[in-house]
Amino acid sequence: MRRVDAHHHLWDLAARPQDWLDDLGPIRRSFGLADLRAVAEPAGVDATVLVQVLPDVDETAEFLALAGESDLVAGVVGWVDLTAPDVADVLARLKEGPGGSRLAGVRHLVQSEPDPGWLARPDVLGGLRAVRDAGLVYDVLTRPHQLPAAVEAARAVPDLVFVLDHLSKPDFSALEPWTKGVVELAREPNVVAKVSGLVTEAGPKWTVEDLRPAFEVAFSVFGADRLMMGTDWPVCLLAATYAEVVEATGELAFGLSCGERDRLFGETAVRVYGVGD
């Protein structure tokens, strides 16, 4: 079984601006494949899923070309405009381009959309069906108040696999609204989730016990068959090192069976994204 990091990023400030980094000094620099390898290999990770950063098709094409030449990045979750009438053609071009076989999924920065019902809009649902038809999965980046629309979307496109990123960024000071939304979403059998991004949401003074309530809710409703580990590196560096994130996930999973841990740390990602072979 290969250990898979199901969620990380890369960016090159010389290639394109990253305005969202302006107030994030610790990570306001370029991060490339060599940086990733330097932290992933000591943590026992030998396959990763590179996730889009910007709503930019050109970035996705560059990530695919990078993955196509890498023995570490096994899959890419890219970006396309789901509301565009030619979304199916754009996906086809990405799959036919350099490294196109590494395209595993699509993501949109839903958390930044002012409309909490954005995911359930008819034009967005049309785009999600194009993602399904392309044989890809859809990564859901939401905050808790947007989860009801995610439920609607999962029900509207039941043969598309939805992957909930960062467990929808729980507010650790008030877990009840988040819990209600996650429990509802997990009832849809075509939804899986990533144990990722939690240290950033919990803050720089986090402990494993701070993270445990959210992990236990997620495990109770998704189970190991529908959970996967992701580091969210290098964003995680705002609160923890790559190794600390992997170690914390291991501590959270300490009471699980060997088979459950294998699924959390690799097998679920291999199955969902088709990576790690």
C-alpha angles and dihedrals in degrees: 000000000000119000107236129198098209097192133037139124141221130196139177114207090197091059100048137351120263102201092174088069094061094102096033102083099170092061100030095116137079120284119196141172094279090055090049094049091049091061103029100053096053088051091056094250114142103166131040144183114227112211127204119259104187132038089248128122090203090059089052092051090050092049091051092051089049092050091048089062096042131087090199106048101067099171142018130213103202139178134254131162101263091194095055117107091226097051092121091054092049091052091049091052092050091051091049095048130083110310090002092143088068093064103115104161151344132245136188126196092247091160088072096051112107092211107080089201095054095117092057096051113122094239092050091048088053089055091048090054089054089053088052092048090052090058094247135126128236123234113213114214105185142142119231096266089058095054096094089062089048088055090052092050094048090052093045093053103032095165093058118088112231118201115202108217120216090354085281093297103281120217100234091202092059113022099163099086090044092048092053092051096046093048090052093048093047089060087074107087093211093065126093128171144215125231091217140118094029097122091056092051092047093051137237094298094054124142130198089252089057089058097043100083092058093044092050092051090049094047092047093056103030103028123201092294090067102035130083135181121245130171101205086216129203092022087057089066087081086073110008146005122258091255092049092054092051091046092048091052088051091052091049089052095044095113095049124103120259090255093051092050090049090054093047094048099042124332096074091051092047090052098042100041099027092234136131099050 
